[in-house]
Amino acid sequence: MTTRWLTPEEQRAWRAYIAASHLLEDAIDRQLQQEAGMPHLYYSILANLSEAPGRRLRMTGLAERTKITRSRLTYAVTRLEKDGAVRREGCPSDRRGSIAVLTDAGMTLLERTAPGHVETVRATLFDHLTPEQVGQLEEICAGVARGLQGDEAGAVPDDVPWRRRSSGPCP
């Protein structure tokens, strides 16, 4: 098998992407830690729950929306439960499943934190782009996500994050 090395243009684009993604994630995490004492992942969990009907999602659905392993989500939700931002309920249709629910305290925390988060996202990303580049960024990222999730073929691969377990036996 022959290695398909990156062209010089692809290498520059790759390195620019890596630098930008690491710097963006660091800036967002720092802002959220300073304002709310939580990492970006926890904010994403709260935001996804706030957008769901009844502010509740089955844990497997929440893992899919946040694109993380189920075990990582379980750890994060346990921490958010201890802080009173989320609670878990049993799933009435499946005794093995559970539902994450955004509490009123979690919604208040999200509403307090959202303006600073949005300002950080705007200042670190969108203020540096033209409207045309915003559309291009969406198109590029959506295409990459579709390819990685298997959406283009219509099937979700077994190795996507929300189907992966970081430890423990397979079901």
One Martini backbone bead per residue (centre of mass of N, CA, C, O) as a GRO file, in nm:
protein
  171
    1MET     BB    1   0.097   0.036   0.022
    2THR     BB    2   0.044   0.372  -0.048
    3THR     BB    3   0.125   0.673   0.058
    4ARG     BB    4  -0.079   0.968   0.100
    5TRP     BB    5   0.056   1.242   0.092
    6LEU     BB    6   0.068   1.556   0.162
    7THR     BB    7   0.042   1.838   0.040
    8PRO     BB    8   0.147   2.148   0.092
    9GLU     BB    9  -0.143   2.260   0.112
   10GLU     BB   10  -0.255   2.046   0.309
   11GLN     BB   11  -0.049   2.094   0.534
   12ARG     BB   12  -0.125   2.387   0.589
   13ALA     BB   13  -0.425   2.337   0.648
   14TRP     BB   14  -0.387   2.137   0.880
   15ARG     BB   15  -0.218   2.321   1.068
   16ALA     BB   16  -0.428   2.546   1.084
   17TYR     BB   17  -0.651   2.377   1.206
   18ILE     BB   18  -0.507   2.284   1.461
   19ALA     BB   19  -0.445   2.560   1.577
   20ALA     BB   20  -0.734   2.672   1.581
   21SER     BB   21  -0.876   2.447   1.748
   22HIS     BB   22  -0.701   2.472   2.002
   23LEU     BB   23  -0.742   2.777   2.055
   24LEU     BB   24  -1.050   2.775   2.073
   25GLU     BB   25  -1.088   2.568   2.299
   26ASP     BB   26  -0.920   2.723   2.507
   27ALA     BB   27  -1.086   2.986   2.513
   28ILE     BB   28  -1.356   2.857   2.592
   29ASP     BB   29  -1.266   2.711   2.848
   30ARG     BB   30  -1.162   2.957   3.003
   31GLN     BB   31  -1.425   3.115   3.012
   32LEU     BB   32  -1.600   2.892   3.152
   33GLN     BB   33  -1.425   2.858   3.403
   34GLN     BB   34  -1.440   3.154   3.502
   35GLU     BB   35  -1.769   3.188   3.496
   36ALA     BB   36  -1.861   2.852   3.578
   37GLY     BB   37  -1.666   2.605   3.635
   38MET     BB   38  -1.659   2.486   3.327
   39PRO     BB   39  -1.651   2.302   3.065
   40HIS     BB   40  -1.751   2.281   2.743
   41LEU     BB   41  -1.899   2.012   2.768
   42TYR     BB   42  -2.102   2.098   2.988
   43TYR     BB   43  -2.230   2.322   2.826
   44SER     BB   44  -2.328   2.139   2.593
   45ILE     BB   45  -2.520   1.974   2.762
   46LEU     BB   46  -2.701   2.204   2.856
   47ALA     BB   47  -2.777   2.311   2.574
   48ASN     BB   48  -2.906   2.052   2.465
   49LEU     BB   49  -3.123   2.031   2.686
   50SER     BB   50  -3.257   2.315   2.635
   51GLU     BB   51  -3.351   2.219   2.327
   52ALA     BB   52  -3.525   2.008   2.442
   53PRO     BB   53  -3.792   1.851   2.509
   54GLY     BB   54  -3.834   1.922   2.841
   55ARG     BB   55  -3.526   1.915   2.901
   56ARG     BB   56  -3.489   1.613   2.759
   57LEU     BB   57  -3.268   1.315   2.738
   58ARG     BB   58  -3.143   1.057   2.628
   59MET     BB   59  -2.830   0.950   2.672
   60THR     BB   60  -2.777   0.851   2.381
   61GLY     BB   61  -2.867   1.119   2.247
   62LEU     BB   62  -2.664   1.301   2.395
   63ALA     BB   63  -2.411   1.163   2.289
   64GLU     BB   64  -2.470   1.224   1.993
   65ARG     BB   65  -2.484   1.537   2.010
   66THR     BB   66  -2.184   1.557   2.158
   67LYS     BB   67  -1.975   1.340   2.051
   68ILE     BB   68  -1.956   1.107   2.280
   69THR     BB   69  -1.907   0.896   2.502
   70ARG     BB   70  -2.093   0.735   2.731
   71SER     BB   71  -1.888   0.741   2.966
   72ARG     BB   72  -1.827   1.044   2.953
   73LEU     BB   73  -2.116   1.135   2.998
   74THR     BB   74  -2.165   1.004   3.270
   75TYR     BB   75  -1.951   1.165   3.418
   76ALA     BB   76  -2.063   1.452   3.355
   77VAL     BB   77  -2.350   1.409   3.471
   78THR     BB   78  -2.263   1.345   3.755
   79ARG     BB   79  -2.141   1.623   3.807
   80LEU     BB   80  -2.401   1.788   3.739
   81GLU     BB   81  -2.567   1.659   3.963
   82LYS     BB   82  -2.396   1.758   4.206
   83ASP     BB   83  -2.463   2.069   4.109
   84GLY     BB   84  -2.785   2.067   4.008
   85ALA     BB   85  -2.820   2.079   3.675
   86VAL     BB   86  -2.884   1.767   3.682
   87ARG     BB   87  -3.101   1.484   3.613
   88ARG     BB   88  -3.201   1.150   3.662
   89GLU     BB   89  -3.402   0.917   3.476
   90GLY     BB   90  -3.599   0.684   3.400
   91CYS     BB   91  -3.699   0.473   3.144
   92PRO     BB   92  -4.014   0.368   3.066
   93SER     BB   93  -3.934   0.181   2.796
   94ASP     BB   94  -3.633   0.132   2.944
   95ARG     BB   95  -3.465   0.010   3.212
   96ARG     BB   96  -3.163   0.070   3.099
   97GLY     BB   97  -3.240   0.352   3.066
   98SER     BB   98  -3.174   0.713   3.055
   99ILE     BB   99  -3.252   1.048   3.169
  100ALA     BB  100  -3.175   1.376   3.100
  101VAL     BB  101  -3.224   1.670   3.315
  102LEU     BB  102  -3.288   2.000   3.321
  103THR     BB  103  -3.269   2.215   3.556
  104ASP     BB  104  -3.332   2.516   3.683
  105ALA     BB  105  -3.038   2.561   3.772
  106GLY     BB  106  -2.917   2.492   3.493
  107MET     BB  107  -3.065   2.715   3.336
  108THR     BB  108  -2.950   2.952   3.495
  109LEU     BB  109  -2.655   2.892   3.431
  110LEU     BB  110  -2.682   2.913   3.125
  111GLU     BB  111  -2.799   3.205   3.111
  112ARG     BB  112  -2.545   3.331   3.254
  113THR     BB  113  -2.321   3.208   3.044
  114ALA     BB  114  -2.397   3.261   2.740
  115PRO     BB  115  -2.297   3.552   2.674
  116GLY     BB  116  -1.989   3.491   2.711
  117HIS     BB  117  -1.973   3.259   2.512
  118VAL     BB  118  -2.070   3.408   2.258
  119GLU     BB  119  -1.851   3.626   2.266
  120THR     BB  120  -1.613   3.431   2.234
  121VAL     BB  121  -1.696   3.308   1.966
  122ARG     BB  122  -1.704   3.571   1.812
  123ALA     BB  123  -1.409   3.679   1.875
  124THR     BB  124  -1.251   3.401   1.785
  125LEU     BB  125  -1.415   3.370   1.497
  126PHE     BB  126  -1.637   3.558   1.343
  127ASP     BB  127  -1.466   3.831   1.343
  128HIS     BB  128  -1.258   3.680   1.116
  129LEU     BB  129  -1.509   3.670   0.919
  130THR     BB  130  -1.688   3.647   0.654
  131PRO     BB  131  -1.987   3.566   0.538
  132GLU     BB  132  -1.871   3.367   0.330
  133GLN     BB  133  -1.691   3.207   0.533
  134VAL     BB  134  -1.917   3.101   0.707
  135GLY     BB  135  -2.041   2.923   0.487
  136GLN     BB  136  -1.784   2.759   0.433
  137LEU     BB  137  -1.747   2.645   0.714
  138GLU     BB  138  -2.010   2.492   0.724
  139GLU     BB  139  -1.964   2.315   0.474
  140ILE     BB  140  -1.704   2.180   0.564
  141CYS     BB  141  -1.791   2.065   0.840
  142ALA     BB  142  -2.037   1.904   0.738
  143GLY     BB  143  -1.878   1.719   0.545
  144VAL     BB  144  -1.692   1.593   0.753
  145ALA     BB  145  -1.912   1.483   0.942
  146ARG     BB  146  -2.054   1.302   0.740
  147GLY     BB  147  -1.808   1.121   0.681
  148LEU     BB  148  -1.752   1.028   0.984
  149GLN     BB  149  -2.066   0.922   1.031
  150GLY     BB  150  -2.187   0.797   0.750
  151ASP     BB  151  -2.415   0.972   0.603
  152GLU     BB  152  -2.352   0.924   0.298
  153ALA     BB  153  -2.440   0.605   0.326
  154GLY     BB  154  -2.666   0.592   0.580
  155ALA     BB  155  -2.458   0.487   0.795
  156VAL     BB  156  -2.361   0.411   1.120
  157PRO     BB  157  -2.086   0.367   1.264
  158ASP     BB  158  -1.947   0.189   1.539
  159ASP     BB  159  -1.701   0.426   1.594
  160VAL     BB  160  -1.859   0.629   1.712
  161PRO     BB  161  -1.860   0.787   2.007
  162TRP     BB  162  -2.162   0.702   2.110
  163ARG     BB  163  -2.074   0.380   2.065
  164ARG     BB  164  -1.845   0.410   2.248
  165ARG     BB  165  -1.622   0.265   2.483
  166SER     BB  166  -1.365   0.333   2.713
  167SER     BB  167  -1.487   0.110   2.910
  168GLY     BB  168  -1.552  -0.200   2.944
  169PRO     BB  169  -1.790  -0.394   2.847
  170CYS     BB  170  -1.970  -0.520   2.612
  171PRO     BB  171  -2.311  -0.563   2.536
   0.00000   0.00000   0.00000
